[in-house]
């Protein structure tokens, strides 16, 4: 994961959140507010995917290749739990 890329995206999202706060404060049209919220959710999902990809390519691979069976099982359970949480509606 490129920390600087993630931080830049988070700062952009922070600005969007402030924009949404202003929209709500000013009584903006509800659908417009929802569209902005959906855009922020999409941006957060992208960051989450970037971080997960990095995690899979570093921490998980290291654990799977390692000798520690408990650590291997822990990281695989962790990924499984992330998937379950992500697919809940």
C-alpha positions as CSV (number, residue, x, y, z in Angstrom):
1,X,0.0,0.0,0.0
2,X,1.2,3.4,-0.8
3,X,0.6,5.3,2.4
4,X,0.8,8.7,0.7
5,X,-1.8,7.7,-1.9
6,X,-4.2,6.5,0.9
7,X,-3.7,9.6,3.0
8,X,-4.3,11.8,0.0
9,X,-7.6,10.0,-0.8
10,X,-8.6,10.2,2.9
11,X,-8.0,14.0,2.9
12,X,-10.2,14.3,-0.2
13,X,-12.9,12.3,1.4
14,X,-12.6,14.5,4.5
15,X,-13.3,17.5,2.3
16,X,-16.3,15.7,0.7
17,X,-17.7,15.0,4.2
18,X,-17.4,18.7,5.1
19,X,-19.2,19.5,1.9
20,X,-22.0,17.1,2.8
21,X,-22.3,18.7,6.2
22,X,-22.7,22.1,4.5
23,X,-25.3,20.7,2.2
24,X,-27.3,19.3,5.1
25,X,-26.9,22.6,7.1
26,X,-28.1,24.6,4.1
27,X,-31.0,22.3,3.4
28,X,-29.8,20.9,0.1
29,X,-32.1,18.6,-1.9
30,X,-32.1,15.2,-0.2
31,X,-31.3,13.2,-3.3
32,X,-28.2,15.4,-3.9
33,X,-27.0,14.8,-0.4
34,X,-27.6,11.0,-0.8
35,X,-25.6,11.0,-4.1
36,X,-22.7,12.7,-2.3
37,X,-22.8,10.2,0.5
38,X,-22.8,7.4,-2.0
39,X,-19.7,9.0,-3.7
40,X,-17.9,9.0,-0.3
41,X,-18.9,5.4,0.4
42,X,-17.5,4.4,-3.0
43,X,-14.2,6.3,-2.3
44,X,-13.9,4.6,1.1
45,X,-14.6,1.2,-0.5
46,X,-11.8,1.9,-2.9
47,X,-9.4,2.7,-0.1
48,X,-10.5,-0.4,1.8
49,X,-9.8,-2.5,-1.3
50,X,-6.3,-1.0,-1.7
51,X,-5.4,-1.7,1.9
52,X,-6.8,-5.3,1.7
53,X,-4.8,-6.0,-1.4
54,X,-1.7,-4.8,0.3
55,X,-2.5,-6.9,3.4
56,X,-3.1,-10.0,1.3
57,X,0.2,-9.5,-0.6
58,X,2.2,-8.9,2.6
59,X,0.9,-10.1,6.0
60,X,-1.2,-13.0,4.7
61,X,1.4,-14.4,2.3
62,X,4.0,-14.2,5.1
63,X,1.7,-16.0,7.5
64,X,0.8,-18.7,5.0
65,X,4.4,-19.3,4.1
66,X,5.5,-19.3,7.7
67,X,5.9,-22.2,10.0
68,X,3.4,-20.9,12.7
69,X,0.2,-22.9,12.2
70,X,-1.7,-20.7,14.7
71,X,-0.7,-17.5,12.9
72,X,-1.7,-19.0,9.6
73,X,-5.1,-19.9,10.9
74,X,-5.5,-16.5,12.5
75,X,-4.9,-14.5,9.4
76,X,-7.2,-16.8,7.3
77,X,-9.9,-16.5,9.9
78,X,-9.4,-12.7,9.9
79,X,-9.9,-12.6,6.1
80,X,-13.0,-14.8,6.4
81,X,-14.5,-12.5,9.0
82,X,-13.8,-9.4,6.8
83,X,-15.6,-11.0,3.9
84,X,-18.6,-11.9,6.1
85,X,-18.8,-8.4,7.5
86,X,-18.4,-6.8,4.1
87,X,-21.3,-8.9,2.6
88,X,-23.8,-8.0,5.3
89,X,-26.4,-5.5,4.3
